[in-house]
Amino acid sequence: MILADKIIELRKKNGWSQEELAEKLGVSRQAVSKWESAQAVPDMNRILKLSEIFGVSTDLLLKDDLELSNAVSTELQETDFDGSVRSVSMEEASAFMAQRENSAVKIAFGVMMCILSPILLIVLSSAQERGSIALSEQQVTGIGLAALFLLVGGAVALFVIHGLRASKFEYLSKESIETSYGVDGIVRDRREKFRHSFNTHIALGVVLCVVAALPLFIAMFFFGGEDKSANEFPYAVAVACLLILVALGVYLIVRASIVWGSFQILLEDGDYTRQKKAEDKKNDTLSSIYWCSVTAIFLAYSFITGRWHRSWIIWPVAGVGFGVVIAVANALRKRGE
């Protein structure tokens, strides 16, 4: 086993990401990435530091004919929360990355459909109240809700179809894995090639979400008079523009994140370290209860009040709240330990 593979295995054994190991060594993440892909070799000072951090001898690190000891291998398995490490072949890794790349566009489009779904209802309702269209309130509500449910239904269909296709790879993000020789290098190479595209998509997506509020400010500036009823339609159009910009921004973010996530999963980096997988498994029940409750609240509020054009705000609030709930749960769990 060469030094690159030993660094990878020992890093994963400790549940560290490349960034975390780099911080402990006082080097850049790129340096660790080059060591693990065998593009560069750490100097002797770094070798000594690696030996100290990992708790192994320098001979074990430097001599290719020395395999990691049984003790180290045993420790590696004990770090997994179910007691096993699953092997991933080159074929499995390639099939997984291809599946994620294929589903990224569809899933991102489904998310965009959900965000766009209330637009017709919002605009038609406002136009009907203004008297701009010759439709009754019931007709407008029926058309708007039909469009909403068609878009949401289409999105759910996309989620289910691609969720089923991805189910055979679910173990990659749930269990501890060991990739076959050469897989890590190929995945890292593909990730580096995709990095610029990922950064561009994320940056543009965030910008679109931020500037999405501009249509509302413009409507307030030009139609902020005292006659609120006469100005409802411009505000409705502004809200529609806001949702369109948010939908486009989220589409870019989700699409890039799904592809990037496939690399992180195979490398057990970022949100997919072994330690993080163990925490996520403990939070599965809490997550299910939380999102089922949020969905019930959304549907109950929307049907009872009929304010579909406003109830969408529940989802971004719930998304932020979920992060808080998980953080509190993890803090309480650690305190209890």
TAURRA-V988225 format. One record per residue. PHI is phi in whole degrees, 0 to 359 (999 if undefined). OMEGA is omega in radians with two decimals (none if undefined). Layout:
# TAURRA-V988225
PHI;OMEGA + PHI;OMEGA
This chain:
# TAURRA-V988225
999;-3.11 + 280;-3.09 + 303;-3.10 + 304;-3.12 + 292;3.13 + 293;3.11 + 297;3.13 + 300;-3.07 + 294;-3.13 + 291;3.09 + 296;-3.13 + 293;3.11 + 302;-3.14 + 272;3.12 + 71;-3.12 + 261;2.97 + 276;3.08 + 300;-3.14 + 297;-3.12 + 292;3.10 + 295;3.13 + 298;3.13 + 295;3.14 + 293;-3.11 + 269;-3.10 + 75;3.11 + 233;3.11 + 277;3.08 + 298;3.13 + 298;3.13 + 295;3.11 + 297;3.12 + 300;3.13 + 291;3.09 + 298;-3.06 + 286;3.09 + 262;3.10 + 63;3.08 + 273;3.13 + 207;-3.14 + 237;3.12 + 295;3.12 + 287;-3.02 + 296;3.11 + 297;3.12 + 289;3.09 + 299;3.12 + 298;3.13 + 293;3.08 + 299;3.12 + 300;-3.13 + 292;-3.10 + 294;-3.08 + 278;-3.13 + 73;3.11 + 231;-3.13 + 280;3.08 + 293;3.09 + 300;-3.13 + 297;-3.14 + 285;-2.95 + 270;-3.07 + 270;-3.09 + 295;-3.09 + 279;3.10 + 261;3.09 + 275;3.06 + 299;-3.04 + 295;3.10 + 299;3.13 + 296;3.13 + 294;3.14 + 298;3.12 + 295;3.10 + 299;3.14 + 300;-3.13 + 287;-3.11 + 290;3.10 + 289;3.13 + 282;-3.06 + 283;3.07 + 245;3.02 + 83;-3.11 + 217;3.07 + 238;-3.05 + 266;-3.13 + 276;-3.14 + 238;-3.12 + 278;3.09 + 299;-3.13 + 295;3.12 + 296;-3.12 + 297;3.14 + 295;3.14 + 295;3.13 + 295;-3.13 + 297;3.12 + 295;-3.14 + 295;-3.14 + 294;3.12 + 295;3.13 + 291;-3.08 + 278;-3.08 + 302;-3.12 + 295;-3.09 + 293;-3.13 + 294;3.11 + 297;3.11 + 293;3.09 + 297;3.10 + 297;3.12 + 297;3.11 + 299;3.13 + 298;-3.12 + 292;-3.12 + 280;-2.98 + 304;-3.10 + 274;-3.02 + 300;-3.10 + 299;3.12 + 297;-3.13 + 297;-3.07 + 291;-3.13 + 296;3.13 + 298;3.14 + 292;3.13 + 294;3.14 + 293;3.10 + 295;3.13 + 281;-3.11 + 86;-3.10 + 279;3.13 + 231;-3.08 + 269;3.10 + 229;3.11 + 284;3.13 + 298;3.13 + 295;3.13 + 295;3.13 + 298;3.12 + 298;3.14 + 297;3.14 + 295;-3.12 + 296;3.14 + 291;3.10 + 297;3.11 + 296;-3.13 + 299;-3.09 + 290;3.08 + 295;-3.14 + 292;3.14 + 294;3.12 + 297;3.09 + 297;3.12 + 295;3.13 + 299;3.11 + 300;3.10 + 297;-3.14 + 298;-3.10 + 293;-3.11 + 301;-3.09 + 283;3.03 + 292;3.10 + 293;3.12 + 294;-3.11 + 273;-3.04 + 299;-3.12 + 290;3.11 + 255;-3.06 + 300;-3.10 + 299;-3.11 + 297;-3.13 + 266;-3.09 + 253;-3.04 + 251;3.01 + 286;-3.06 + 231;3.00 + 230;-3.12 + 275;3.13 + 294;-3.12 + 302;3.09 + 95;-3.10 + 293;-3.13 + 304;-3.12 + 298;3.14 + 294;-3.14 + 295;3.12 + 296;3.12 + 297;3.12 + 293;3.12 + 294;3.12 + 296;3.12 + 293;-3.11 + 273;-3.02 + 304;-3.12 + 297;3.11 + 297;3.12 + 298;-3.13 + 299;3.13 + 295;-3.13 + 298;-3.12 + 295;-3.12 + 298;-3.14 + 295;3.12 + 298;3.13 + 295;3.12 + 300;3.13 + 298;3.13 + 294;3.14 + 289;-3.10 + 283;-3.13 + 299;-3.14 + 284;-3.10 + 303;3.12 + 305;3.11 + 293;3.12 + 295;3.11 + 295;3.11 + 297;3.11 + 295;-3.10 + 290;-3.06 + 271;-3.05 + 233;-3.11 + 269;3.14 + 285;-3.09 + 281;-3.11 + 283;-3.05 + 295;-3.08 + 297;-3.13 + 285;-3.07 + 257;-3.10 + 293;-3.10 + 295;3.07 + 301;3.10 + 292;3.11 + 296;3.09 + 296;3.12 + 297;3.10 + 295;3.10 + 299;3.11 + 296;3.10 + 301;-3.12 + 295;3.12 + 296;3.14 + 295;3.10 + 297;-3.13 + 299;3.12 + 294;3.13 + 296;-3.14 + 294;3.09 + 303;-3.14 + 296;-3.10 + 293;-3.09 + 294;-3.12 + 299;-3.13 + 292;-3.08 + 292;3.14 + 294;3.13 + 295;3.13 + 298;3.14 + 298;3.12 + 297;3.09 + 291;-3.14 + 297;-3.14 + 297;-3.10 + 292;-3.14 + 268;-3.07 + 52;3.12 + 247;3.02 + 61;-3.12 + 276;-3.07 + 238;3.02 + 291;-3.10 + 296;3.11 + 295;3.14 + 293;3.10 + 298;3.12 + 297;3.12 + 295;-3.13 + 297;3.14 + 296;3.11 + 292;-3.09 + 266;-3.09 + 303;-3.11 + 296;3.12 + 299;3.14 + 298;-3.14 + 298;3.14 + 297;-3.09 + 298;-3.05 + 287;3.03 + 295;3.12 + 294;3.13 + 298;3.13 + 298;3.13 + 297;3.12 + 296;-3.14 + 300;-3.10 + 293;-3.13 + 297;-3.13 + 298;-3.08 + 294;-3.12 + 288;-3.10 + 289;-3.09 + 269;-3.08 + 74;-3.09 + 265;3.14 + 296;-3.12 + 286;3.12 + 244;-3.00 + 293;3.14 + 300;-3.10 + 296;3.12 + 301;-3.03 + 292;3.09 + 296;3.09 + 295;3.13 + 295;3.12 + 298;3.10 + 292;-3.13 + 297;-3.13 + 297;3.10 + 300;3.12 + 294;-3.12 + 299;-3.14 + 296;3.13 + 297;3.12 + 295;-3.13 + 298;3.13 + 295;3.14 + 294;3.12 + 294;3.14 + 295;3.13 + 295;3.13 + 295;3.14 + 289;3.13 + 284;none
